[in-house]
Structures are given as structure tokens and as C-alpha cells.
Amino acid sequence: MNPDDPTAADTDMRLVGPAADGEDQAVEAALRPRSLGEFVGQERVREQLDLVLRAALARGATADHVLLSGAPGLGKTTLSMIIAAEMNAPIRITSGPAIQHAGDLAAILSSLQEGEVLFLDEIHRMSRPAEEMLYMAMEDFRVDVIVGKGPGATAIPLELPPFTLVGATTRAGLLPPPLRDRFGFTAHMEFYDPAELKRVVHRSASLLDVEIDTEGAAEIAGRSRGTPRIANRLLRRVRDYAQVKADGRIDREVAAAALAVYEVDGRGLDRLDRAVLGALLRLFGGGPVGLSTLAVAVGEERETVEEVAEPFLVREGLLARTPRGRIATPAAWTHLGLVPPQQGPGAGGQQGLFGA
């Protein structure tokens, strides 16, 4: 989490937010699969990655550098640990924001063992000098360490043992092409479908010693926004409810009642999401309305609405961004149980876009 990001606290406080807090990280460590065979979902990525790793093992070589992109909570860190486990190699974990100088990166690279996996999370946030040093390290397994300053400065080449870099990013478009091109294998992590998330919930419930039936798992999966991290978080909250309000067993009714307490509806929308949609529909007739005006109506910062609430609403087809402003789709009216106005400030914009 970036402490300077004004939306960071809002994201972390949300039950359906994709960021991981301390509790999530501790639980995820216990729930993480240890091999590609245990990993649920991302079928195409798993198949391709399995070929890359098995071929490297057969050659007795280190695996190609791997770039994993996708939204938070989809398993990038888990896959990096699996890569190390499959290659029988140790893993070193750091992040882009932690590497502010080229010397920071040089210290990490020079201490790597042969074949070790270096996991670099949020690689797009690494400093430019360190990024340029990484080019040579990835391609030639060598870095130049500058000793001295000014005209007397000397570059001392430092040979590195072969290693595998696994980079993870939530914003692949921010990676410069020279860095992106040095990865031998790139993969984009997709959001999970409900059937895959149901398998995740069942597996996590088994590891947490929670009794849950198929319908209860399906109820949690359907509200998890396509993200395993959120599914596991909702499972823990439903488990708490079941222990206090029920007999400890989770079925559909118990899961629905628990998530109603936490204000997570059947499509995974929480209080903030419904507040944005409700203001857009009730106050502005479905739009179009400017982002700043919508944020004032909701009582939130502009950045919170744009970066925290909107991405999921757009992905669900409930809200659309247009040059004239934000507008609600017909599905938004249906979801909140409201009837679109025949005339009003939003009628013309919706007619032009949806033909209704």
C-alpha cells in the first residue's frame, strides 16, 4: 500500500477491497497452494507456466524471467512462490517501491544464489536508475557498480549467478518496453468465474476447518468480485457469523445473512458502490454527470470514487464513462430495483448509448 495514496485507506477498509491487510497476509500464507497442481483457476497460465518450468528443469537451467500482470488478489505472489517450489529453488521477495536507488538493487542481486527466484512486486514502481541496472542483470547476469564520483568514477563489472526474476504488476502499461521485452514469459491473470471461486472457497474452508455446503460456497463465490483474496476474506467473516449466530455450519441462508450484515449484496457491491449508483440514479436521473459532482453527492473524494468504486461498477456493466460524464446502464436501474425516468437529465444520454 502506498501511504501517500489518498484512496489507500478507503480500499483497505472495504471488505470487498482487493488490497491485503495484515490479517489477509497472515491467512493467505496458510492457505496458499504449494504447487501448480493445487492452484485453482488461471488454466491457460498454469498450462503455459508448467511447460516453461518443466523444460527448464529438463535442461538443468534456470527458468526464463516471468512477468505476471493483473488486478490485486488474483494470485501473482502465490504463483511466484510456486515457481520457486517447482524449480526447487529459494525465493527472495521485495517490491518496486522498496528499491529507490540502483545500489539497493545491486545489493540484492549480488547476494542471490545460483538458480534463486527473485520476486519483485509492483515492479512498475521501481526507480529509473534501478530499472536501467536491471536490464543488464536480466540479459547478461552482470551489473556495473560505480565506485567514486565525478571524473574519477570507475565502473566495476560484477558477475551474477543465473537467477529467475518474477515481476508482478497491476499496471503493465506503465512498464517501459525495454524492461517488458526482457521477460521470457509474460502472463495476464484474469478474474475468476464463480465456479472457480467456489472451488477456492471449498479448499480454504477445508484448511480452516470450516464446515460449508455447496450452496453456501456458491453464495460466497458469487459475491467475491472474481477475486480469490476477497472470497477468502468473505469466508472468514461468514465463519465468524456462523459461529456466533448459527451452529458453525455454513449454508446458503447463513452466508446470505452474514453478508447482509456486512452490506455485501448479491453481486458483490458494498455500501460505497451502492451509494455511487444510488446518487447517480436518484439525484441525476442516471446521468450523464461529472465525476466531481458525483463525488460531492456521495460525500467521498473524487479519487475514491474514480479509483475505488468505479472499476468494479464498470466491469459489472452497471456504470459507463463517457465524454459527457458518468452514466448508469439499464442493469444499474434493475439492480437497485428502480424504474428509469422517461424524461429527465439522464434520458437523452442513455437513449443515445443504449437505444432505450
Secondary structure, DSSP 8 states (H G I E B T S, - for coil): --TT-TTHHHHHH-TT-SS--HHHHHHHHHH--SSTTT--S-HHHHHHHHHHHHHHHHHTS----EEEE-STTSSHHHHHHHHHHHTT--EEEEEGGG--SHHHHHHHHHT--TT-EEEEETGGGS-HHHHHHHHHHHHHSEEEEEESSGGG-EEEEEE----EEEEEES-GGGS-HHHHTT-SEEEE-----HHHHHHHHHHHHHHTT-EE-HHHHHHHHHTSTT-HHHHHHHHHHHHHHHHHHSSSEE-HHHHHHHHHHTT--TTS--HHHHHHHHIIIIITTT--B-HHHHHHHHTS-HHHIIIIIHHHHHHTTSEEEETTEEEE-HHHHHHTT----SSSTTHHHHHHHH--
